[in-house]
Amino acid sequence: MLEAWPELVGPQIAQVTAPESVSQDGLLRVRVKTAAWAAELSMMTPQILARVNAGRAGRIKGIRW
């Protein structure tokens, strides 16, 4: 999933983020360039989770921006 990040979220989001890790309980940690982007992405979390989990066996349960 970490390798596929740019394809999953698109080029605009990929430019300002860097996925760091996935915990055993399914929490994805993502580094974000600015607080403004972190706030925007927090509102988009449900849509991003749907894209990240589509067609995957392992499920991401949350994202920490």
Phi and psi in radians as a Rosetta constraint file:
Dihedral C 1 N 2 CA 2 C 2 CIRCULARHARMONIC -1.072 0.35
Dihedral N 2 CA 2 C 2 N 3 CIRCULARHARMONIC -0.660 0.35
Dihedral C 2 N 3 CA 3 C 3 CIRCULARHARMONIC -1.214 0.35
Dihedral N 3 CA 3 C 3 N 4 CIRCULARHARMONIC -0.542 0.35
Dihedral C 3 N 4 CA 4 C 4 CIRCULARHARMONIC -1.553 0.35
Dihedral N 4 CA 4 C 4 N 5 CIRCULARHARMONIC 0.081 0.35
Dihedral C 4 N 5 CA 5 C 5 CIRCULARHARMONIC -0.851 0.35
Dihedral N 5 CA 5 C 5 N 6 CIRCULARHARMONIC -0.902 0.35
Dihedral C 5 N 6 CA 6 C 6 CIRCULARHARMONIC -1.025 0.35
Dihedral N 6 CA 6 C 6 N 7 CIRCULARHARMONIC -0.659 0.35
Dihedral C 6 N 7 CA 7 C 7 CIRCULARHARMONIC -1.238 0.35
Dihedral N 7 CA 7 C 7 N 8 CIRCULARHARMONIC -0.574 0.35
Dihedral C 7 N 8 CA 8 C 8 CIRCULARHARMONIC -1.298 0.35
Dihedral N 8 CA 8 C 8 N 9 CIRCULARHARMONIC -0.675 0.35
Dihedral C 8 N 9 CA 9 C 9 CIRCULARHARMONIC -1.840 0.35
Dihedral N 9 CA 9 C 9 N 10 CIRCULARHARMONIC -0.228 0.35
Dihedral C 9 N 10 CA 10 C 10 CIRCULARHARMONIC 1.613 0.35
Dihedral N 10 CA 10 C 10 N 11 CIRCULARHARMONIC 2.837 0.35
Dihedral C 10 N 11 CA 11 C 11 CIRCULARHARMONIC -1.159 0.35
Dihedral N 11 CA 11 C 11 N 12 CIRCULARHARMONIC -0.629 0.35
Dihedral C 11 N 12 CA 12 C 12 CIRCULARHARMONIC -1.133 0.35
Dihedral N 12 CA 12 C 12 N 13 CIRCULARHARMONIC -0.834 0.35
Dihedral C 12 N 13 CA 13 C 13 CIRCULARHARMONIC -1.228 0.35
Dihedral N 13 CA 13 C 13 N 14 CIRCULARHARMONIC -0.667 0.35
Dihedral C 13 N 14 CA 14 C 14 CIRCULARHARMONIC -1.077 0.35
Dihedral N 14 CA 14 C 14 N 15 CIRCULARHARMONIC -0.548 0.35
Dihedral C 14 N 15 CA 15 C 15 CIRCULARHARMONIC -1.176 0.35
Dihedral N 15 CA 15 C 15 N 16 CIRCULARHARMONIC -0.461 0.35
Dihedral C 15 N 16 CA 16 C 16 CIRCULARHARMONIC -1.944 0.35
Dihedral N 16 CA 16 C 16 N 17 CIRCULARHARMONIC 0.113 0.35
Dihedral C 16 N 17 CA 17 C 17 CIRCULARHARMONIC -2.322 0.35
Dihedral N 17 CA 17 C 17 N 18 CIRCULARHARMONIC 2.805 0.35
Dihedral C 17 N 18 CA 18 C 18 CIRCULARHARMONIC -2.568 0.35
Dihedral N 18 CA 18 C 18 N 19 CIRCULARHARMONIC 1.934 0.35
Dihedral C 18 N 19 CA 19 C 19 CIRCULARHARMONIC -1.163 0.35
Dihedral N 19 CA 19 C 19 N 20 CIRCULARHARMONIC 2.370 0.35
Dihedral C 19 N 20 CA 20 C 20 CIRCULARHARMONIC -1.864 0.35
Dihedral N 20 CA 20 C 20 N 21 CIRCULARHARMONIC -0.791 0.35
Dihedral C 20 N 21 CA 21 C 21 CIRCULARHARMONIC -2.864 0.35
Dihedral N 21 CA 21 C 21 N 22 CIRCULARHARMONIC 2.864 0.35
Dihedral C 21 N 22 CA 22 C 22 CIRCULARHARMONIC -2.206 0.35
Dihedral N 22 CA 22 C 22 N 23 CIRCULARHARMONIC 2.159 0.35
Dihedral C 22 N 23 CA 23 C 23 CIRCULARHARMONIC -1.359 0.35
Dihedral N 23 CA 23 C 23 N 24 CIRCULARHARMONIC 2.912 0.35
Dihedral C 23 N 24 CA 24 C 24 CIRCULARHARMONIC -1.092 0.35
Dihedral N 24 CA 24 C 24 N 25 CIRCULARHARMONIC -0.475 0.35
Dihedral C 24 N 25 CA 25 C 25 CIRCULARHARMONIC -1.582 0.35
Dihedral N 25 CA 25 C 25 N 26 CIRCULARHARMONIC 0.166 0.35
Dihedral C 25 N 26 CA 26 C 26 CIRCULARHARMONIC 1.603 0.35
Dihedral N 26 CA 26 C 26 N 27 CIRCULARHARMONIC 0.330 0.35
Dihedral C 26 N 27 CA 27 C 27 CIRCULARHARMONIC -1.651 0.35
Dihedral N 27 CA 27 C 27 N 28 CIRCULARHARMONIC 2.108 0.35
Dihedral C 27 N 28 CA 28 C 28 CIRCULARHARMONIC -1.604 0.35
Dihedral N 28 CA 28 C 28 N 29 CIRCULARHARMONIC 2.201 0.35
Dihedral C 28 N 29 CA 29 C 29 CIRCULARHARMONIC -1.793 0.35
Dihedral N 29 CA 29 C 29 N 30 CIRCULARHARMONIC 2.232 0.35
Dihedral C 29 N 30 CA 30 C 30 CIRCULARHARMONIC -2.255 0.35
Dihedral N 30 CA 30 C 30 N 31 CIRCULARHARMONIC 2.225 0.35
Dihedral C 30 N 31 CA 31 C 31 CIRCULARHARMONIC -1.428 0.35
Dihedral N 31 CA 31 C 31 N 32 CIRCULARHARMONIC 2.399 0.35
Dihedral C 31 N 32 CA 32 C 32 CIRCULARHARMONIC -2.176 0.35
Dihedral N 32 CA 32 C 32 N 33 CIRCULARHARMONIC 2.461 0.35
Dihedral C 32 N 33 CA 33 C 33 CIRCULARHARMONIC -1.125 0.35
Dihedral N 33 CA 33 C 33 N 34 CIRCULARHARMONIC -0.677 0.35
Dihedral C 33 N 34 CA 34 C 34 CIRCULARHARMONIC -2.385 0.35
Dihedral N 34 CA 34 C 34 N 35 CIRCULARHARMONIC 2.786 0.35
Dihedral C 34 N 35 CA 35 C 35 CIRCULARHARMONIC -1.132 0.35
Dihedral N 35 CA 35 C 35 N 36 CIRCULARHARMONIC -0.603 0.35
Dihedral C 35 N 36 CA 36 C 36 CIRCULARHARMONIC -1.095 0.35
Dihedral N 36 CA 36 C 36 N 37 CIRCULARHARMONIC -0.760 0.35
Dihedral C 36 N 37 CA 37 C 37 CIRCULARHARMONIC -1.134 0.35
Dihedral N 37 CA 37 C 37 N 38 CIRCULARHARMONIC -0.691 0.35
Dihedral C 37 N 38 CA 38 C 38 CIRCULARHARMONIC -1.053 0.35
Dihedral N 38 CA 38 C 38 N 39 CIRCULARHARMONIC -0.718 0.35
Dihedral C 38 N 39 CA 39 C 39 CIRCULARHARMONIC -1.134 0.35
Dihedral N 39 CA 39 C 39 N 40 CIRCULARHARMONIC -0.773 0.35
Dihedral C 39 N 40 CA 40 C 40 CIRCULARHARMONIC -1.084 0.35
Dihedral N 40 CA 40 C 40 N 41 CIRCULARHARMONIC -0.792 0.35
Dihedral C 40 N 41 CA 41 C 41 CIRCULARHARMONIC -1.188 0.35
Dihedral N 41 CA 41 C 41 N 42 CIRCULARHARMONIC -0.552 0.35
Dihedral C 41 N 42 CA 42 C 42 CIRCULARHARMONIC -1.044 0.35
Dihedral N 42 CA 42 C 42 N 43 CIRCULARHARMONIC -0.674 0.35
Dihedral C 42 N 43 CA 43 C 43 CIRCULARHARMONIC -1.248 0.35
Dihedral N 43 CA 43 C 43 N 44 CIRCULARHARMONIC -0.424 0.35
Dihedral C 43 N 44 CA 44 C 44 CIRCULARHARMONIC -1.634 0.35
Dihedral N 44 CA 44 C 44 N 45 CIRCULARHARMONIC 0.033 0.35
Dihedral C 44 N 45 CA 45 C 45 CIRCULARHARMONIC -0.928 0.35
Dihedral N 45 CA 45 C 45 N 46 CIRCULARHARMONIC -0.791 0.35
Dihedral C 45 N 46 CA 46 C 46 CIRCULARHARMONIC -1.034 0.35
Dihedral N 46 CA 46 C 46 N 47 CIRCULARHARMONIC -0.720 0.35
Dihedral C 46 N 47 CA 47 C 47 CIRCULARHARMONIC -1.188 0.35
Dihedral N 47 CA 47 C 47 N 48 CIRCULARHARMONIC -0.711 0.35
Dihedral C 47 N 48 CA 48 C 48 CIRCULARHARMONIC -1.181 0.35
Dihedral N 48 CA 48 C 48 N 49 CIRCULARHARMONIC -0.707 0.35
Dihedral C 48 N 49 CA 49 C 49 CIRCULARHARMONIC -1.045 0.35
Dihedral N 49 CA 49 C 49 N 50 CIRCULARHARMONIC -0.724 0.35
Dihedral C 49 N 50 CA 50 C 50 CIRCULARHARMONIC -1.071 0.35
Dihedral N 50 CA 50 C 50 N 51 CIRCULARHARMONIC -0.747 0.35
Dihedral C 50 N 51 CA 51 C 51 CIRCULARHARMONIC -1.172 0.35
Dihedral N 51 CA 51 C 51 N 52 CIRCULARHARMONIC -0.743 0.35
Dihedral C 51 N 52 CA 52 C 52 CIRCULARHARMONIC -1.125 0.35
Dihedral N 52 CA 52 C 52 N 53 CIRCULARHARMONIC -0.675 0.35
Dihedral C 52 N 53 CA 53 C 53 CIRCULARHARMONIC -1.526 0.35
Dihedral N 53 CA 53 C 53 N 54 CIRCULARHARMONIC -0.204 0.35
Dihedral C 53 N 54 CA 54 C 54 CIRCULARHARMONIC -1.061 0.35
Dihedral N 54 CA 54 C 54 N 55 CIRCULARHARMONIC 2.117 0.35
Dihedral C 54 N 55 CA 55 C 55 CIRCULARHARMONIC 1.259 0.35
Dihedral N 55 CA 55 C 55 N 56 CIRCULARHARMONIC 0.297 0.35
Dihedral C 55 N 56 CA 56 C 56 CIRCULARHARMONIC -1.997 0.35
Dihedral N 56 CA 56 C 56 N 57 CIRCULARHARMONIC 2.503 0.35
Dihedral C 56 N 57 CA 57 C 57 CIRCULARHARMONIC -1.294 0.35
Dihedral N 57 CA 57 C 57 N 58 CIRCULARHARMONIC -0.828 0.35
Dihedral C 57 N 58 CA 58 C 58 CIRCULARHARMONIC -1.316 0.35
Dihedral N 58 CA 58 C 58 N 59 CIRCULARHARMONIC 2.374 0.35
Dihedral C 58 N 59 CA 59 C 59 CIRCULARHARMONIC -1.889 0.35
Dihedral N 59 CA 59 C 59 N 60 CIRCULARHARMONIC 2.342 0.35
Dihedral C 59 N 60 CA 60 C 60 CIRCULARHARMONIC -1.575 0.35
Dihedral N 60 CA 60 C 60 N 61 CIRCULARHARMONIC 2.192 0.35
Dihedral C 60 N 61 CA 61 C 61 CIRCULARHARMONIC -1.675 0.35
Dihedral N 61 CA 61 C 61 N 62 CIRCULARHARMONIC -0.340 0.35
Dihedral C 61 N 62 CA 62 C 62 CIRCULARHARMONIC -2.876 0.35
Dihedral N 62 CA 62 C 62 N 63 CIRCULARHARMONIC 2.851 0.35
Dihedral C 62 N 63 CA 63 C 63 CIRCULARHARMONIC -2.228 0.35
Dihedral N 63 CA 63 C 63 N 64 CIRCULARHARMONIC 2.265 0.35
Dihedral C 63 N 64 CA 64 C 64 CIRCULARHARMONIC -1.838 0.35
Dihedral N 64 CA 64 C 64 N 65 CIRCULARHARMONIC 1.953 0.35
